[in-house]
């Protein structure tokens, strides 16, 4: 899938004295900066459902590994035949990527060196 977003998630801690857990990130839609929220729906869009990071046209399961490392298992999810999340493990075209995730704030994170901002639920 050409719009697949690699989930090499690495986030700086900024001035915070501790790292926020991904579960402290606000669920909703995120867009890659410097784009504004009017760009939602494009390739730079990421959705966080409170547990899983899913890229544009993807449905992903995010499993914790150790520390801030996660494993994202993703399948294509667009059109009228949207898959059931149970299909993630059986889809032969699924992608699996391990990544490091650190949340900067409840509405901000960096992925593959790119900053994402919250745009709404």
PAVODREN-95064 format. One record per residue: residue number from 1; residue in one letter; chain; x, y, z of N, C-alpha, C, O in turn. Coordinates in steps of 0.1 Angstrom, whole numbers. Each point is the difference from the previous one (the first is absolute). Layout:
% residues N
PT     i   aa   ch    n_px    n_py    n_pz   ca_px   ca_py   ca_pz    c_px    c_py    c_pz    o_px    o_py    o_pz
PT   NUM    A    A       X       Y       Z       X       Y       Z       X       Y       Z       X       Y       Z
...
***
This chain:
% residues 121
PT     i   aa   ch    n_px    n_py    n_pz   ca_px   ca_py   ca_pz    c_px    c_py    c_pz    o_px    o_py    o_pz
PT     1    X    A       8     -12       0      -8      12       0       9      12       0       9       2       9
PT     2    X    A     -11       7     -19       9      11      -1      -2      11      10      10       8       3
PT     3    X    A     -21      -7       4      -2      10      10       3      -5      14      -3       7      10
PT     4    X    A       9     -19      -9       3      -5      13      10       9       7      10       4      -6
PT     5    X    A     -13      -1      18       9       8       8       8      -9       9      -6      -8       8
PT     6    X    A      19       9      -8       9      -7       8      -2       4      15      -2      12       2
PT     7    X    A       1     -21       7      -2       3      13      12       1       9       1      -6      11
PT     8    X    A      10      11     -17      12       3       8      -3      12       8       4      11      -3
PT     9    X    A     -10     -13      14      -5      12       8      11       3      10       3      -8       9
PT    10    X    A       2      21     -10       9       4      11      -3      14       4      -2       9      -9
PT    11    X    A       0      -7      22      -5      12       5      10       6      10       6      -8       8
PT    12    X    A      -3      21      -9       8       6      10      -8       3      13     -12       2      -1
PT    13    X    A      19       0      12      -7       2      12      -2      15       3      -7       4       9
PT    14    X    A      14       5     -16      -1      14       2       4       4      14      10      -6       5
PT    15    X    A     -17      15       2       3       4      13      -6      -9      11       2       3      12
PT    16    X    A     -10     -13     -16      -7      -8      10      11      -8       8      10      -4      -6
PT    17    X    A     -13       2      18       9      -8       8      -3     -15       0       7      -8       5
PT    18    X    A     -18       4     -12      -3     -14      -1      -7      -2     -14      -6      10      -5
PT    19    X    A       6     -22       0      -7      -3     -13     -14      -3       3      -4      -7       9
PT    20    X    A      -5      12     -18     -14      -4       1      -2     -13      -7       7      -3     -10
PT    21    X    A     -16      -5      15      -4     -13      -5      -9       3     -13      -7      10       0
PT    22    X    A       7     -19     -10      -8       2     -11     -15       1       4      -8       6      -7
PT    23    X    A       4     -13      18     -14       0       4      -4      14       5     -12       2       3
PT    24    X    A      22       7       0      -4      13       4      -2      10     -12      -4      11       2
PT    25    X    A       7     -16     -14      -2       7     -12     -15       1      -3      -7     -10       1
PT    26    X    A       2      21      -5     -15       2      -2      -4      -8     -13       6       2     -11
PT    27    X    A     -16     -10      12      -5      -7     -12      -5      10     -10      -7      10       3
PT    28    X    A       9     -13     -16      -5       8     -11       9       0     -12       8      -9      -2
PT    29    X    A     -10      19      -6       8       1     -13      11      10       2      -1      10       7
PT    30    X    A      12     -13     -13      12       8       1       5       3     -15      -2      -9      -8
PT    31    X    A       8      20       7       6       4     -14      14       3       2       4       6      11
PT    32    X    A       4      -9     -21      14       3       1       3      15      -2      -5       6     -10
PT    33    X    A      12       0      19       4      15      -1      10       1     -12       8      -9      -2
PT    34    X    A      -8      20      -5      -6      13       3     -14       1      -6      -6      10       1
PT    35    X    A       0     -21      -6     -13       0      -6     -10       4      11       2      -3      12
PT    36    X    A     -13       9     -16     -11       3       9     -10     -11       0       1      -9      -8
PT    37    X    A     -10      10      17     -11     -10       1      -8      -1     -12      -7     -10      -2
PT    38    X    A       7      19      -7      -7       0     -13       6     -11      -9      -7      -4      -9
PT    39    X    A      18      -1      13       7     -11      -8      -4     -14       4       5     -10      -5
PT    40    X    A     -14       9      15      -4     -13       5      -6      -8     -11      -7       5      -9
PT    41    X    A      10     -18       9      -4      -9     -11      10      -3     -10      -1      -9      -8
PT    42    X    A      12      16       9      11      -2     -10      10     -10       6      -1      -5      11
PT    43    X    A      12       3     -19      10     -10       4       7       4      13       6      -9       7
PT    44    X    A      -6      22      -3       6       4      13      -9      -1      12       3       5      10
PT    45    X    A     -14     -13     -11      -9      -1      10       2     -13       9       4     -10      -6
PT    46    X    A      -5      11      19       1     -11       9     -12       0       9      -4      11       4
PT    47    X    A      -1     -23      -1     -11      -1      10       5      -8      12       7     -10      -2
PT    48    X    A     -11      15      14       3      -7      12     -13      -3       7      -7      10       3
PT    49    X    A       3     -22      -1     -13      -4       6       1      -2      15     -10      -5       6
PT    50    X    A      21       9       0       1      -2      15      10     -12       3       4      -1      11
PT    51    X    A      -1      -6     -21       9     -12       1       8      -2     -12      12      -5       1
PT    52    X    A     -17       8     -13       7      -4     -13       2      12      -8      -8       9      -1
PT    53    X    A      20      -8      -6       3      10     -10      -3      -6     -13       6     -10      -4
PT    54    X    A     -14      17      -4      -3      -5     -14       3      11     -10      -5      12       2
PT    55    X    A      12     -15     -12       4      10     -11     -12       1      -9     -10      -7       1
PT    56    X    A      12      16     -11     -10       3     -10      -4     -13      -7       9      -7      -5
PT    57    X    A     -21       4       3      -5     -13      -6       5     -12       6       1     -11      -7
PT    58    X    A       1      11      20       5     -12       7      -9      -3      13      -6      10       5
PT    59    X    A       6     -22      -1      -5      -4      13      11      -8       6       5      -9      -5
PT    60    X    A      -1      14      17      12      -6       7      -3      -4      14      -9       6       6
PT    61    X    A      16     -16      -2       1      -4      15      13       4       5      10      -4      -6
PT    62    X    A      -9      12      17      12       4       6       2      -8      13      -7       1       9
PT    63    X    A      18     -10      -9       3      -8      11      12       5       7      10       2      -6
PT    64    X    A     -11       0      20      12       4       7      11     -11       0      -4     -12       1
PT    65    X    A      16      16      -2      11     -10       1       7       3      14      -4      -6      10
PT    66    X    A      14      14     -10       7       4      12       3      15       0       3       5     -10
PT    67    X    A      -4       1      22       3      14       1     -10       8      -9     -12      -2       1
PT    68    X    A      18      10     -10      -8       7      -9      -1      -6     -14      -4       6     -10
PT    69    X    A       8     -19       9      -1      -7     -13     -13      -6      -2      -6      -6      10
PT    70    X    A       1       6     -22     -13      -6      -4       2      -7     -13       9       2      -8
PT    71    X    A     -19     -11       5      -1      -7     -13     -13       3      -6     -11      -2       6
PT    72    X    A      11       8     -18     -12       3      -7      -2     -10     -11       9      -2      -8
PT    73    X    A     -21      -4       8      -4     -10     -10     -11       6      -7     -11       3       6
PT    74    X    A      12       0     -20     -10       8      -7      -4      -7     -13       7      -8      -6
PT    75    X    A     -20      11       3      -5      -5     -13      -7      12      -7      -3      10       7
PT    76    X    A       1     -11     -20      -6      10      -7     -15       1       4      -6     -11       2
PT    77    X    A       1      23       0     -14       1       4      -7      12      -6      -1      11       6
PT    78    X    A      -3     -13     -18      -7      11      -7     -12      -5      -8       0     -12      -3
PT    79    X    A      -9      20      -1     -10      -4      -9     -12      -6       8      -1       0      12
PT    80    X    A      -8      -5     -20     -13      -6       5       2     -13       8      -7      -3       9
PT    81    X    A      18      -4     -12       2     -13       6      10       1      11      10      -7       1
PT    82    X    A     -12      17       8       9       2      12       1     -13       8     -10      -6       4
PT    83    X    A      22       2      -2       2     -13       8      -3       1      14      -2      11       6
PT    84    X    A       0     -22       0      -2      -2      15      14       0       6       9      -6      -6
PT    85    X    A      -7      12      18      13      -1       6       5     -14       2      12      -2       1
PT    86    X    A     -21      -8       0       5     -14       1       8      -4     -12       7     -10       1
PT    87    X    A      -9      16     -12       7      -4     -12      15       5      -1       7      -5      -8
PT    88    X    A      -3      13      18      14       4       0      10     -11       0      10       0      -7
PT    89    X    A     -13     -10      15      10     -12       1      -1      -9     -11       9      -8      -2
PT    90    X    A     -20       8      -6      -1     -10     -11       2       6     -14       1      -8     -10
PT    91    X    A       0      21       9       2       6     -13      14      -2      -5       9       3       7
PT    92    X    A      -7     -10     -19      13      -3      -5       8      13      -4      12      -1      -1
PT    93    X    A     -19      12       0       7      12      -4       3      10      12       3      11      -2
PT    94    X    A      -5     -16      14       2       8      12      15       4       0       9      -7      -5
PT    95    X    A      -7      19      12      14       4       2       2       0      15      -9       3       8
PT    96    X    A      21      -6      -4       4       0      14      13       9       2      10      -2      -7
PT    97    X    A     -11      12      15      11       9       2       2       2      15     -10       3       7
PT    98    X    A      22      -4      -2       3       3      14       5      15       1       7       4      -9
PT    99    X    A     -11       3      19       3      14       1       2       4      14      -4      -7      10
PT   100    X    A      10      19      -8       1       6      13     -10      12       1      -1       8     -10
PT   101    X    A      -7      -8      20     -10      11       2       2       7      13       2      -6      10
PT   102    X    A      -1      19     -11       0       8      12     -10      12      -3       2       7     -10
PT   103    X    A     -12      -5      19     -10      10      -2       6      13       6       4       0      11
PT   104    X    A      -5      11     -19       5      13       5     -10       7       9       3       6      10
PT   105    X    A     -16      -7     -13     -11       6       8     -12      -8      -3       0     -10      -8
PT   106    X    A     -11      13      14     -13      -7      -2      -5       2     -15      -9      -7      -4
PT   107    X    A      15      17      -3      -5       3     -13      11       1     -11      -1       6     -10
PT   108    X    A      13     -12      13      11       2      -9      10     -12       2       3      -5      11
PT   109    X    A       2       0     -23      10     -10       0       8       1     -13      -4       7      -9
PT   110    X    A      16     -13       9       8       0     -12       1     -14      -5       1     -10       7
PT   111    X    A      -2       8     -21       1     -13      -6      10       1     -12      -1       9      -8
PT   112    X    A      11     -18       8      10       0     -10       6      14      -2       3       5     -11
PT   113    X    A      -1       2      22       6      13       0     -10      11      -4       5      12      -1
PT   114    X    A     -17     -15      -1     -10      10      -4     -10       2      11      -5      -9       7
PT   115    X    A       2      22      -4      -9       4      10     -15      -1      -4      -3       4     -11
PT   116    X    A      -5     -10      20     -14      -1      -3      -8       8      11       4      -1      12
PT   117    X    A     -14       7     -16      -9       8       9     -14      -5       0      -5      -5     -11
PT   118    X    A      -2       6      22     -14      -4       1      -9       9      -8       2      12       1
PT   119    X    A     -12     -18      -7      -9       9      -8     -15      -3       4      -8       8      -4
PT   120    X    A       5     -18      12     -13      -2       4      -4     -15       1       8      -8      -5
PT   121    X    A     -19       6      10      -4     -14       2      -9      -5     -11      -4     -12       0
***
